[in-house]
Amino acid sequence: MMELYFEIGLALLAIVCLIDLPFALKDNNSLYGYFLKSGKLKLPGFVAAILSANISIGNFIVFVAGWGYLFGWGGILWFIVNLALNTVAYIWFVPAFSSYIEDSNNSGTIHEYLSTKFASKDSAFSSKIRLVASA
């Protein structure tokens, strides 16, 4: 029965997102426009973004706790190793990525950075890199 509630909740969330899609795409033709409303982001939108980020962090903590319950200390240890490796990768990439962001008028994404950094002029390969980075 619990699986049914989860599936119904997921379906309702997908429907709400699909209904909101035309409104989100109407005025936003860039990432800057989408995430920051082209500089016109009002307080309620900002609060919603902060709440969404905090819910995501809360979900991560619950997930790690569940993983620890299922797999013991070893499961939690691998999450700690993952966070450490993410920190090392961030420190390694942040100088080049921050200059890319500044050159892109603060609207570049990590997917675009990776596709321009590691792809040749072949646009098909560049698109594949963006797809893999998104996944």
C-alpha positions as CSV (number, residue, x, y, z in Angstrom):
1,M,0.0,0.0,0.0
2,M,2.9,2.4,0.8
3,E,4.3,1.9,-2.7
4,L,0.9,3.0,-4.1
5,Y,1.0,6.2,-2.1
6,F,4.6,6.9,-3.3
7,E,3.6,6.3,-6.9
8,I,0.5,8.6,-6.6
9,G,2.6,11.3,-5.0
10,L,5.3,11.0,-7.7
11,A,2.6,11.2,-10.4
12,L,1.0,14.3,-8.8
13,L,4.4,16.0,-8.6
14,A,5.1,15.2,-12.3
15,I,1.7,16.6,-13.3
16,V,2.2,19.8,-11.3
17,C,5.7,20.2,-13.0
18,L,4.2,19.6,-16.4
19,I,1.4,22.2,-15.8
20,D,4.0,24.7,-14.6
21,L,6.3,24.1,-17.6
22,P,4.7,26.5,-20.1
23,F,4.7,29.3,-17.5
24,A,8.4,28.7,-16.7
25,L,9.4,28.7,-20.3
26,K,7.3,31.7,-21.3
27,D,9.7,34.4,-20.2
28,N,12.9,32.5,-19.7
29,N,15.2,31.9,-22.7
30,S,18.4,31.4,-20.8
31,L,19.7,29.8,-17.6
32,Y,20.0,33.3,-16.0
33,G,16.4,34.0,-16.9
34,Y,15.2,30.6,-15.6
35,F,17.1,30.6,-12.2
36,L,17.1,34.3,-11.4
37,K,14.2,35.5,-13.4
38,S,16.5,37.8,-15.4
39,G,17.3,39.8,-12.3
40,K,13.6,40.2,-11.3
41,L,13.5,37.5,-8.6
42,K,11.2,38.6,-5.9
43,L,11.3,37.6,-2.2
44,P,8.7,34.8,-2.4
45,G,10.6,33.1,-5.2
46,F,13.8,33.5,-3.3
47,V,12.2,32.0,-0.2
48,A,10.9,29.1,-2.2
49,A,14.4,28.4,-3.7
50,I,15.9,28.4,-0.2
51,L,13.2,26.1,1.2
52,S,13.7,23.7,-1.8
53,A,17.4,23.6,-1.1
54,N,16.9,22.9,2.6
55,I,14.4,20.2,1.8
56,S,17.0,18.6,-0.5
57,I,19.6,18.7,2.3
58,G,17.1,17.2,4.7
59,N,16.3,14.4,2.3
60,F,20.0,13.7,2.0
61,I,20.4,13.4,5.7
62,V,17.4,11.1,5.9
63,F,18.8,9.0,3.0
64,V,22.2,8.7,4.7
65,A,20.5,7.7,8.0
66,G,18.5,5.1,6.1
67,W,21.6,3.8,4.3
68,G,23.4,3.6,7.6
69,Y,20.5,1.6,9.1
70,L,20.5,-0.8,6.2
71,F,24.2,-1.2,5.7
72,G,25.7,-0.2,9.0
73,W,28.8,1.9,9.6
74,G,30.2,0.8,6.2
75,G,27.4,2.5,4.4
76,I,27.9,5.7,6.2
77,L,31.6,5.5,5.7
78,W,31.1,5.4,1.9
79,F,29.0,8.6,2.1
80,I,31.8,10.3,4.0
81,V,34.3,9.1,1.4
82,N,32.0,10.4,-1.4
83,L,31.8,13.8,0.3
84,A,35.6,14.0,0.7
85,L,36.1,13.1,-3.0
86,N,33.5,15.7,-4.0
87,T,35.4,18.3,-1.9
88,V,38.7,17.4,-3.6
89,A,37.2,17.6,-7.0
90,Y,35.5,20.9,-6.2
91,I,38.8,22.4,-5.0
92,W,40.6,21.1,-8.1
93,F,38.0,22.5,-10.6
94,V,36.8,25.7,-8.9
95,P,39.5,28.0,-10.2
96,A,38.9,27.2,-13.9
97,F,35.2,26.9,-13.4
98,S,34.8,30.2,-11.6
99,S,36.7,32.1,-14.4
100,Y,34.4,30.3,-16.9
101,I,31.3,31.5,-14.9
102,E,32.6,35.1,-14.8
103,D,33.3,35.0,-18.6
104,S,29.8,33.6,-19.2
105,N,28.1,36.6,-17.4
106,N,27.4,34.4,-14.4
107,S,25.1,32.1,-16.4
108,G,27.3,29.2,-17.4
109,T,26.7,25.8,-16.1
110,I,28.9,22.9,-15.1
111,H,27.5,21.0,-18.1
112,E,28.5,23.7,-20.5
113,Y,32.0,24.0,-18.9
114,L,32.7,20.3,-19.2
115,S,31.5,20.2,-22.9
116,T,33.7,23.2,-23.9
117,K,36.6,21.9,-21.8
118,F,36.7,18.3,-22.9
119,A,35.0,18.2,-26.3
120,S,36.5,19.2,-29.6
121,K,34.5,21.4,-32.0
122,D,32.2,18.4,-32.7
123,S,28.8,19.5,-31.5
124,A,27.5,15.9,-31.2
125,F,30.2,14.9,-28.8
126,S,29.7,18.1,-26.9
127,S,26.0,17.3,-26.5
128,K,26.8,13.8,-25.3
129,I,29.1,15.3,-22.6
130,R,26.3,17.6,-21.5
131,L,23.9,14.7,-21.4
132,V,26.2,12.5,-19.3
133,A,27.0,15.4,-16.9
134,S,23.3,16.0,-16.4
135,A,22.6,12.4,-15.7
